[in-house]
Amino acid sequence: MSDIKAEICAPTQDIRADIGFFTKTLGLKMDMIYPADDPQVAVFSGHGVSLRLDQESTRAPVHLRLRCDDPEALGGIGEQISPGGTQVEICAMHEPLVLPQTLHSFVVRRLADQAPWVVGRAGMHYRDLIPDRLGGSIIASHIRIPDGGPVPDMVHYHAVGFQLIFCYRGWVDLVYEDQGEPFRLHAGNCVIQPPEIRHRVLFASDNIEVIEIGVPAEHVTTIDHAMELPNGVVNPEREFQGQKFVHHKAEEAEWQGFRLKGFKSRDTLIAKNTRDVAGVHVVRPNGDVAGWAAHDSDIHFTFVMDGTMTLEGEDRDPHRLKAGDAFVTPPSMLTRYSDVSNDLELLEVSLPGAFRTWVGEPE
């Protein structure tokens, strides 16, 4: 195939003034201009673009967005209008991660409500478990891949504050930057994807289902075309913006006492490895009678993986829940998990990882 060069074509009302703007103000190079005696067309290049200005063009003005490491060198972050009418937006190369303030609410999401499954990245089906997303602070997704086999994924990373992948049904093959060879994530196991760790989904079993938690709700996914995985490095102690990669295996964990009476849990050690950014527990009943309790966690999400229970909330109607259902309890709200089945199993995710729980009784 012959070389291909793309150009952005834009009109200009004043080509002579635009030459000075694009070369002196924005630092582009002028590659072509014609006719010499009365210029009507000029072509510029730089900053990863090629721009063709045509004074005889009747097209609408274009919007040119320039991402740069030093916005001040181009006049600072904001929008500029060239003399010929081109809109130029100057922005930072890497925009800072914004964590919205949590808008607390009591949320119950039932699988029986038939929330729509939406086809997302790499052909995966997504079901939203927190429709209001607590003001944009979190997204919780129930993800499935109906047909197993190779996953059409690419090496990529996410600009996140926290991200969890919990394998609910089936299995999936994954590979991560600096974590060695690809491995299989089995049902009951989980990983966290620290901020900007490169990774790729390789192969999935039929009807695999995972629970994915992302903070904030809207975050950027970037494809890394340069890195190949595995990348030949094994460094499990590496920190990605203060967080270590965690691959929690259920068969290696111990069941311990839990913050709520009537239950036990296995700690995934995610709180320890994220410096308490988040905590993740798998919870089961221990045979004791559950009591009323409240917490001061900013975000507290629970997914029912198996069995049944009744969620009671202060000044709320009780909710009978079963596998596939999810709920969020806001800070200081008294709740109780009652009428639990022996096979009940819950996935509890909290942000932060360390928080206070206290017992009480509704008035």
Beta strands, then each sheet from edge to edge (+ up, - down):
strand 1: 8-11
strand 2: 29-34
strand 3: 41-46
strand 4: 49-54
strand 5: 63-68
strand 6: 78-81
strand 7: 87-92
strand 8: 107-109
strand 9: 118-119
strand 10: 125-128
strand 11: 139-145
strand 12: 149-150
strand 13: 156-158
strand 14: 162-169
strand 15: 171-176
strand 16: 183-186
strand 17: 190-192
strand 18: 199-204
strand 19: 208-215
strand 20: 221-223
strand 21: 239-240
strand 22: 243-244
strand 23: 246-248
strand 24: 255-257
strand 25: 263-267
strand 26: 279-285
strand 27: 293-295
strand 28: 299-306
strand 29: 308-313
strand 30: 319-322
strand 31: 326-328
strand 32: 335-338
strand 33: 345-351
strand 34: 357-359
sheet 1: 1+ 4+ 3- 2+
sheet 2: 5+ 7+ 6-
sheet 3: 8+ 31- 28+ 33- 26+ 25- 24+
sheet 4: 9+ 10- 11+ 19- 14+ 17- 23+
sheet 5: 12+ 18- 15+ 16-
sheet 6: 13+ 20-
sheet 7: 21+ 22-
sheet 8: 27+ 34-
sheet 9: 30+ 29- 32+
end
